[in-house]
């Protein structure tokens, strides 16, 4: 989340109508079936506001059952939140989003570690780790479990180190990591280590090189495809009620800060965490899969200390997404947000 200066006048409207997870009162027509999958959402909500769009979109998607929302940390020196309490602040922000939506199911929000892993064998204990292990080891459900991560990997790596059996019980969908040779090239002036991996490089090494966790990766070149224009956000988001205006203002605040400190204005913003919704909630009806997006399958590499990929012949296969269906992803979000905004307005 952005650092809010004194005197900020952005709207702070709260929802007039309440609801709980597992219900969809904003839909005039009922959902077309029960959820097909469970998800654990893990994101650094005190950072880049693209995670807020992902959170809202997932909460409005009835085909997935949101079991946990893990509030995870940023780097200690991250400009979005250098407080050293970024995971705790992320939980506060997630609860604020729930309040703006009128969503009463705040018990699903759990706090992760405020620190990265110190080494590849020692987990960071947190309420989130305990909850992740408990959900993964459930024997009373048969729906698949996706762990969708839009930031660092500290808490899922810690859960694996605490209880290796979680690797057999979930699929990790991660936004992060640099470009793969032969598939894409880095952007101009790229960070030496990709942003999300840099939050906890050791956790990345645990997940890629030490664990057998099934992995679907959306690397930097692909999450940078997820550009929306300011015109889209002004019309399709800001005008969709108080929740939409809140989401728009979070991105607009960052864009103004960039224009002030870097110079020049931009007309686009990358909502790079949104593929987490596309790849889980928006799968095909028959032969369920994210069938409108493209990926290649290759042996899972290990990660070097500088964030690069190290070939491991015979390693478990992973999916590397090369293109995502942004039309489906964003149009679905805009329509759901508008539908929800109309429902909120009717109760005010």
NORMOFEN-V171691 format. One record per residue. RES is the residue in one small letter. SS is DSSP state (hx for helix, st for strand, lp for the rest). NEAR is the number of other ideal C-beta (glycine too) atoms within 12 Angstrom. Layout:
res	ss	near
RES	SS	NEAR
RES	SS	NEAR
This chain:
res	ss	near
x	lp	38
x	lp	31
x	lp	22
x	lp	22
x	lp	12
x	lp	6
x	lp	6
x	lp	16
x	lp	10
x	lp	24
x	lp	19
x	lp	16
x	lp	22
x	lp	21
x	lp	31
x	lp	20
x	lp	26
x	lp	22
x	st	25
x	lp	19
x	lp	32
x	lp	20
x	lp	22
x	lp	26
x	lp	27
x	lp	34
x	lp	19
x	lp	12
x	lp	9
x	lp	12
x	lp	22
x	lp	12
x	lp	14
x	lp	17
x	lp	29
x	lp	27
x	st	35
x	st	35
x	st	43
x	st	47
x	st	53
x	st	59
x	st	57
x	lp	50
x	lp	45
x	lp	42
x	lp	39
x	lp	39
x	lp	43
x	hx	41
x	hx	47
x	hx	45
x	hx	46
x	hx	48
x	hx	47
x	hx	44
x	hx	48
x	hx	50
x	hx	41
x	lp	42
x	lp	39
x	lp	32
x	lp	32
x	st	37
x	st	32
x	st	42
x	st	35
x	st	46
x	st	46
x	st	46
x	st	49
x	lp	56
x	lp	45
x	lp	43
x	lp	32
x	lp	21
x	lp	13
x	lp	31
x	lp	21
x	lp	33
x	lp	34
x	lp	17
x	lp	23
x	lp	18
x	lp	23
x	hx	39
x	hx	45
x	hx	30
x	hx	32
x	hx	48
x	hx	34
x	hx	23
x	hx	38
x	hx	44
x	hx	27
x	hx	30
x	hx	41
x	hx	33
x	hx	24
x	hx	35
x	hx	42
x	lp	31
x	st	37
x	lp	20
x	lp	25
x	hx	25
x	hx	18
x	hx	32
x	st	39
x	st	34
x	st	35
x	lp	53
x	lp	45
x	lp	34
x	lp	29
x	lp	37
x	lp	35
x	lp	19
x	lp	18
x	lp	26
x	lp	18
x	lp	19
x	lp	34
x	lp	36
x	lp	23
x	lp	34
x	hx	29
x	hx	43
x	hx	36
x	hx	26
x	hx	34
x	hx	48
x	hx	33
x	hx	24
x	hx	36
x	hx	34
x	lp	22
x	lp	23
x	lp	10
x	lp	9
x	lp	18
x	lp	13
x	lp	23
x	st	28
x	st	39
x	st	43
x	st	47
x	st	46
x	st	52
x	lp	49
x	lp	51
x	lp	50
x	lp	51
x	hx	48
x	hx	52
x	hx	56
x	hx	51
x	hx	44
x	hx	49
x	hx	38
x	hx	35
x	hx	29
x	lp	24
x	hx	22
x	hx	21
x	hx	36
x	hx	30
x	hx	17
x	lp	32
x	lp	41
x	st	34
x	st	47
x	st	50
x	st	48
x	st	48
x	lp	49
x	lp	45
x	lp	36
x	lp	28
x	lp	31
x	lp	17
x	lp	13
x	lp	23
x	lp	24
x	lp	15
x	lp	22
x	lp	19
x	lp	7
x	lp	7
x	lp	19
x	lp	21
x	lp	16
x	lp	27
x	lp	37
x	hx	36
x	hx	44
x	hx	39
x	hx	32
x	hx	49
x	lp	46
x	hx	37
x	hx	34
x	hx	48
x	hx	46
x	hx	36
x	hx	39
x	hx	48
x	hx	40
x	hx	29
x	hx	27
x	lp	35
x	lp	24
x	lp	39
x	st	26
x	st	42
x	st	40
x	st	47
x	st	48
x	lp	43
x	hx	34
x	hx	31
x	hx	42
x	hx	43
x	lp	31
x	lp	31
x	lp	38
x	st	24
x	st	33
x	st	20
x	hx	23
x	hx	15
x	hx	29
x	hx	36
x	hx	22
x	hx	17
x	hx	29
x	hx	40
x	lp	28
x	lp	22
x	lp	33
x	lp	35
x	hx	32
x	hx	47
x	hx	40
x	hx	26
x	hx	36
x	hx	45
x	hx	37
x	hx	30
x	hx	42
x	hx	39
x	hx	28
x	hx	27
x	hx	32
x	hx	29
x	hx	22
x	hx	24
x	hx	20
x	hx	16
x	hx	13
x	hx	11
x	lp	13
x	lp	9
x	lp	11
x	lp	15
x	lp	21
x	lp	17
x	st	21
x	st	35
x	st	34
x	lp	44
x	lp	41
x	lp	44
x	lp	49
x	hx	49
x	hx	49
x	hx	48
x	hx	47
x	lp	46
x	lp	42
x	lp	38
x	lp	37
x	lp	30
x	lp	18
x	lp	13
x	lp	7
x	lp	8
x	lp	20
x	lp	22
x	lp	31
x	lp	18
x	lp	23
x	lp	33
x	st	22
x	st	29
x	st	21
x	st	19
x	st	26
x	st	22
x	lp	35
x	lp	31
x	st	26
x	st	37
x	lp	22
x	lp	17
x	lp	17
x	lp	32
x	lp	24
x	st	31
x	st	20
x	lp	19
x	lp	20
x	lp	11
x	lp	10
x	lp	22
x	lp	24
x	st	19
x	st	34
x	st	31
x	st	37
x	st	39
x	st	25
x	st	26
x	lp	41
x	lp	27
x	hx	31
x	hx	20
x	hx	26
x	hx	40
x	hx	33
x	hx	21
x	hx	28
x	hx	44
x	hx	33
x	hx	23
x	hx	37
x	hx	39
x	hx	25
x	hx	27
x	hx	39
x	hx	37
x	hx	23
x	hx	29
x	hx	32
x	hx	21
x	hx	16
x	lp	18
x	lp	15
